[in-house]
Amino acid sequence: MPSLELLNRQRKRRLDLRYFRKFAELAMTKVIERGSQASFPNEIIVVFVSDARITRIHRDFMSVDEPTDVITFRHGEIFISVDAAERQREKFFGDLSRELRIYFVHGLLHLSGLEDLTERGFEEMATAQEAIVREVEEQLAWKSREPNSRDFQAVEPLEKRLGREMGSK
């Protein structure tokens, strides 16, 4: 299993890197289990950046002078634009942390040899990344509900919360 380093190099949003690490480690295992055509690097470095920084990287390495969501380098660096994730979250009324998880898995799939330059490759990548994100999210949700887990959080049943809210009106 490759080592993992997470770096937050943007200032607009606070990120929960402890939770992201839990997700990332399980996601790496899932991608490796899928059977990759290429071997993973010994170390994966994930760098969360702004649009300004990812635009510079995009321009310098790919000659495209505009921001993008994720850039993956074969030696193991994955740059993720938090600004792009925020735009997607707003556009689709989603969750910022889920967008970041999708971008990370997208980068891992590139490291495993998948490409998304063709329509078929794009569809294969989209299907794989969604399946992996969903599997890991389900696994983490199950773990967080185990009473002896350090991550256990008691969740009040929805009926109780709704009853209390309705009774207080």
C-alpha positions in Angstrom: 0.0 0.0 0.0 1.4 3.4 -0.9 2.0 6.0 1.8 -0.3 8.9 1.8 0.3 12.6 2.4 -2.4 15.2 2.5 -1.6 18.9 2.1 -4.1 21.8 2.2 -2.6 24.6 0.2 -5.7 26.8 -0.1 -7.2 29.2 2.3 -10.9 29.5 1.4 -12.3 26.4 3.0 -11.5 24.4 6.1 -11.1 20.7 5.2 -11.4 17.7 7.5 -8.2 15.9 6.6 -8.6 13.3 9.3 -11.8 12.1 7.8 -10.5 12.5 4.3 -7.5 10.3 5.2 -9.8 7.5 6.4 -11.7 7.7 3.1 -8.5 7.9 1.0 -6.9 4.9 2.6 -10.0 2.7 2.0 -10.3 4.1 -1.5 -6.7 3.2 -2.4 -7.4 -0.3 -1.2 -10.5 -0.5 -3.4 -8.7 0.8 -6.5 -5.8 -1.6 -5.9 -8.2 -4.5 -5.5 -9.9 -3.6 -8.8 -6.7 -4.8 -10.5 -4.7 -2.1 -12.1 -2.8 -2.2 -15.4 -0.1 0.0 -13.9 1.6 -0.1 -10.6 1.0 2.5 -8.0 3.8 4.8 -6.9 5.2 4.2 -3.4 3.8 7.5 -2.2 0.7 9.4 -3.0 0.6 13.1 -2.2 -2.7 14.9 -2.4 -2.6 18.7 -2.6 -5.7 20.7 -2.2 -5.3 24.0 -4.0 -7.1 27.1 -5.3 -8.2 27.7 -8.9 -5.3 30.1 -9.3 -2.7 27.4 -8.4 -4.3 24.6 -10.4 -4.6 27.0 -13.4 -0.8 27.6 -13.2 -0.1 23.8 -13.0 -2.6 23.2 -15.9 -0.8 25.9 -18.0 2.7 24.8 -17.1 2.3 21.1 -17.7 -0.6 20.8 -20.2 -0.6 24.2 -22.0 -4.2 24.9 -21.0 -4.6 28.3 -19.4 -7.7 27.6 -17.3 -8.6 25.9 -14.1 -9.6 22.2 -13.9 -10.9 20.0 -11.1 -8.0 17.5 -10.7 -4.6 16.9 -12.1 -2.7 13.6 -11.6 1.0 13.1 -12.2 2.2 9.5 -12.7 4.8 9.8 -9.9 1.9 10.1 -7.4 0.9 13.7 -7.0 -2.8 14.5 -7.2 -3.7 18.2 -7.2 -7.4 18.9 -6.4 -9.1 22.3 -6.9 -11.3 23.1 -3.9 -12.7 26.0 -5.9 -13.8 23.6 -8.7 -15.4 21.3 -6.1 -17.2 24.2 -4.6 -18.6 25.2 -8.0 -19.8 21.7 -8.6 -21.4 21.4 -5.2 -23.3 24.6 -5.8 -24.3 23.6 -9.3 -25.7 20.2 -8.3 -26.7 21.1 -4.7 -24.2 18.5 -3.5 -21.7 18.1 -0.7 -18.2 19.7 -1.0 -16.4 16.8 0.8 -18.1 14.3 -1.6 -16.9 16.3 -4.6 -13.4 16.2 -3.2 -13.7 12.4 -2.6 -14.8 11.9 -6.2 -11.8 14.0 -7.5 -9.4 11.9 -5.4 -10.7 8.6 -6.6 -10.6 10.0 -10.2 -6.9 10.7 -9.6 -6.3 7.2 -8.2 -8.0 5.7 -11.2 -5.6 7.6 -13.5 -2.7 6.3 -11.4 -4.1 2.8 -11.9 -4.0 3.2 -15.7 -7.5 4.3 -16.6 -7.9 7.2 -19.0 -10.9 9.3 -19.8 -10.0 10.8 -23.1 -12.4 8.7 -25.1 -16.2 8.4 -24.6 -15.8 4.8 -23.6 -12.9 5.6 -21.2 -14.9 8.5 -19.7 -17.9 6.2 -19.1 -15.7 3.5 -17.6 -13.9 6.0 -15.3 -17.2 7.6 -14.2 -18.8 4.3 -13.4 -15.7 3.0 -11.5 -15.2 6.2 -9.5 -18.9 6.4 -8.5 -18.9 2.8 -7.4 -15.7 3.1 -5.4 -16.8 6.3 -3.7 -20.2 4.8 -2.8 -18.6 1.6 -1.4 -16.2 3.4 0.8 -18.8 5.9 2.0 -21.0 2.9 2.9 -18.2 1.2 4.7 -17.3 4.3 6.7 -21.0 4.9 7.6 -21.3 1.4 8.8 -18.1 1.7 10.9 -19.2 5.0 12.4 -22.3 3.3 13.7 -20.5 0.5 15.5 -20.8 1.3 19.3 -17.3 0.2 20.1 -15.8 2.2 17.2 -13.8 5.3 18.1 -15.8 7.0 15.3 -19.2 6.1 16.8 -21.7 8.8 16.8 -25.1 8.2 18.2 -27.7 9.4 15.7 -31.1 10.3 17.0 -33.9 8.6 15.0 -35.5 10.9 12.5 -39.0 10.3 13.9 -37.8 11.5 17.3 -36.2 14.6 15.9 -39.3 15.5 13.7 -41.6 14.8 16.7 -39.6 17.1 18.9 -39.4 19.8 16.2 -43.1 19.6 15.5 -44.0 19.7 19.2 -42.0 22.8 19.8 -43.9 24.8 17.2 
